[in-house]
Amino acid sequence: MGLIKELLLLPAAPVRGTGWVLRQVLTEAERQYYDPAVVQRELRELAEQLDSGQIDEAEFDRREDALLDRLEELRKRQAGA
């Protein structure tokens, strides 16, 4: 029965393979997005941009809030795991 099932599903193999690849890419993207080291590096870079005058205080606050939200989401994920 397993062989027949595989033969019948063979035309769908490219779709199943594509789905697997997309899941792997999504998993890696989420891992990098919520990596605390990456977020902390981005916070340092943001502070440097503010200090050098590349961005103003309002832009700094907006982007800092987004980065801190990512860290908070990470903490929630870790607490729930």
matplotlib code that plots the C-alpha trace (Angstrom):
import matplotlib.pyplot as plt

x = [0.0, 2.9, 4.3, 1.0, 0.5, 4.0, 3.4, 0.1, 1.7, 4.7, 3.3, 2.9, 6.6, 7.8, 5.0, 5.8, 9.5, 8.8, 6.7, 9.5, 12.0, 9.7, 9.2, 13.0, 13.5, 10.7, 12.2, 15.7, 14.2, 12.3, 15.4, 17.5, 14.7, 14.3, 18.0, 18.8, 22.4, 21.1, 18.6, 21.2, 23.6, 20.8, 20.1, 23.8, 23.8, 20.7, 22.3, 25.3, 23.1, 21.4, 24.8, 26.2, 23.0, 21.9, 18.5, 16.5, 15.1, 11.6, 13.0, 15.2, 12.3, 10.1, 12.8, 13.9, 10.4, 10.2, 13.4, 12.4, 9.1, 11.1, 13.1, 9.8, 8.3, 11.5, 11.1, 7.5, 8.4, 11.1, 8.8, 6.2, 8.6]
y = [0.0, 2.4, 2.0, 2.7, 5.8, 7.1, 6.5, 8.4, 11.3, 11.4, 14.3, 16.3, 15.8, 19.3, 21.0, 19.0, 19.8, 23.4, 23.4, 21.8, 24.4, 27.3, 25.9, 25.7, 29.3, 30.6, 28.7, 30.2, 33.7, 33.6, 32.3, 35.2, 37.8, 36.8, 36.2, 38.5, 39.0, 40.3, 42.6, 44.0, 44.6, 46.5, 48.6, 49.5, 50.5, 52.5, 54.4, 55.1, 56.5, 58.8, 59.9, 60.6, 62.6, 60.1, 59.8, 62.1, 61.4, 60.5, 57.9, 56.5, 56.1, 54.4, 51.9, 51.3, 50.5, 47.9, 46.3, 46.2, 44.6, 41.8, 41.2, 41.1, 38.6, 36.5, 36.4, 35.4, 32.6, 31.3, 31.5, 29.5, 26.9]
z = [0.0, 0.8, -2.7, -4.4, -2.2, -3.1, -6.8, -6.6, -4.8, -7.0, -9.2, -6.0, -5.0, -6.3, -4.3, -1.1, -1.6, -2.1, 1.1, 3.1, 1.8, 2.7, 6.2, 6.6, 5.4, 7.7, 10.7, 10.0, 9.4, 12.7, 14.6, 13.3, 13.8, 17.5, 18.2, 21.2, 20.0, 16.6, 18.3, 20.7, 17.9, 16.0, 19.2, 19.3, 15.7, 16.2, 19.1, 16.9, 14.2, 16.7, 18.0, 14.6, 13.5, 10.9, 12.5, 14.7, 18.2, 16.9, 14.4, 17.1, 19.5, 16.8, 15.8, 19.4, 20.4, 17.6, 18.6, 22.3, 21.2, 19.5, 22.7, 24.7, 22.2, 22.6, 26.4, 26.0, 23.6, 26.0, 29.0, 27.1, 25.9]

ax = plt.figure().add_subplot(projection="3d")
ax.plot(x, y, z, "-o")
ax.set_aspect("equal")
plt.show()
